[in-house]
């Protein structure tokens, strides 16, 4: 993981961080993430989430796929394991986390944030939109995430699709952490 990203996310004492979380269906999203949410909503119909069998990552906006992740929610333990870690994430973070536990793959302070957000998705069975704003000495950086539940049985969240973005583009195109530190 980029040391600048770690510094931004972990140094709450140095960088002002404002994190807001919403049901993704209650906010207006930029066009590419909105397409992903619309696709997810179309697939789910009246269910709380689409089934894993119908959700096709290759039907998402092409530029967002490399920044995507899919997390398996193992039952009954609730352990979270990265099923898919996009190629842009591999380049950005410096390693492929596919097959790794979320707890083992990330720095502990990021893990705490991720576990909280994944828990919100699994317990509330809802699509989660996260907006994070970082600021230091007048320099700003905003980035966003979608975390969308998927279900194999129509009752339990057993996978979560995630993508990071900033405005209209994938998150990596906008991650200028040096500018805020």
Secondary structure, 3 states (H helix, E strand, C coil): CCHHHHHHHHCCCCCEEEEEEEEHHHCCCCHHHHHHHHHHHHHHCCCCCCECCCCCHHHCCHHHHCCEEEEEECCCCCCEEEEEECHHHHHHHCCCCCCCEHHHHCCHHHHHHHHHHHHHHHHHCCCEEEEEEEEECCEEEEEEEEEEEEECCCCCCCEEEEEEEECCEEHHHHCCHHHCC
